[in-house]
Amino acid sequence: MNMTKPLLLLADDNEEILEFLEHELNEKYTVIKAVNGQEALQLLKEHAVQLLISDVMMPVMDGFELCR
């Protein structure tokens, strides 16, 4: 993982959206991805993330519950 760029966490259950956002943002950010809120929460416990971009409607744990 390149730590010279800010770490960004993308959370979305749509793989196409995750891939698109990663492609658009990876020049300025180191990007990690999660497919639901529970996975994103685990990644937040493991990494010092500077920015989280989350979908609202996801399985297992939605974006609102993740933010709480």
C-alpha positions as CSV (number, residue, x, y, z in Angstrom):
1,M,0.0,0.0,0.0
2,N,1.4,3.4,-1.0
3,M,1.3,5.5,2.2
4,T,2.4,8.7,0.5
5,K,-1.1,9.4,-0.7
6,P,-4.1,9.7,1.6
7,L,-6.0,6.5,2.3
8,L,-9.6,6.4,0.9
9,L,-12.1,3.7,1.7
10,L,-14.9,3.1,-0.8
11,A,-17.9,1.1,0.4
12,D,-20.5,0.0,-2.2
13,D,-22.2,-3.3,-3.1
14,N,-21.9,-2.6,-6.8
15,E,-18.6,-3.8,-8.1
16,E,-18.8,-1.6,-11.3
17,I,-19.2,1.5,-9.2
18,L,-16.3,0.5,-7.0
19,E,-14.0,-0.1,-10.0
20,F,-15.0,3.2,-11.6
21,L,-14.4,5.2,-8.4
22,E,-11.1,3.5,-7.8
23,H,-10.0,4.2,-11.3
24,E,-11.0,7.9,-11.0
25,L,-9.5,8.4,-7.6
26,N,-6.4,6.2,-7.4
27,E,-4.1,8.9,-8.9
28,K,-4.5,11.1,-5.7
29,Y,-5.5,8.4,-3.2
30,T,-4.6,5.0,-2.1
31,V,-7.9,3.2,-2.4
32,I,-9.2,0.2,-0.4
33,K,-12.7,-1.2,-1.0
34,A,-15.5,-2.9,0.8
35,V,-18.7,-4.4,-0.5
36,N,-20.9,-3.7,2.5
37,G,-20.9,-1.7,5.7
38,Q,-19.7,-4.6,7.9
39,E,-16.6,-5.1,5.7
40,A,-16.0,-1.3,5.7
41,L,-16.2,-1.2,9.5
42,Q,-13.6,-4.0,9.8
43,L,-11.3,-2.1,7.4
44,L,-11.7,1.1,9.4
45,K,-10.5,-0.9,12.5
46,E,-7.4,-2.1,10.6
47,H,-6.4,1.1,8.7
48,A,-6.1,4.8,9.4
49,V,-8.5,6.0,6.7
50,Q,-8.6,9.7,5.8
51,L,-11.8,9.6,3.8
52,L,-14.8,7.2,3.5
53,I,-17.2,7.3,0.6
54,S,-20.1,5.0,1.2
55,D,-23.3,3.9,-0.6
56,V,-26.4,4.2,1.6
57,M,-28.2,1.0,0.5
58,M,-26.0,-2.1,1.0
59,P,-26.6,-5.6,2.3
60,V,-25.5,-6.8,5.7
61,M,-24.9,-3.2,7.1
62,D,-26.1,-0.1,5.2
63,G,-24.2,3.2,5.0
64,F,-26.3,4.9,7.7
65,E,-25.5,2.2,10.2
66,L,-21.9,2.2,9.2
67,C,-21.6,6.0,9.9
68,R,-23.3,5.6,13.3
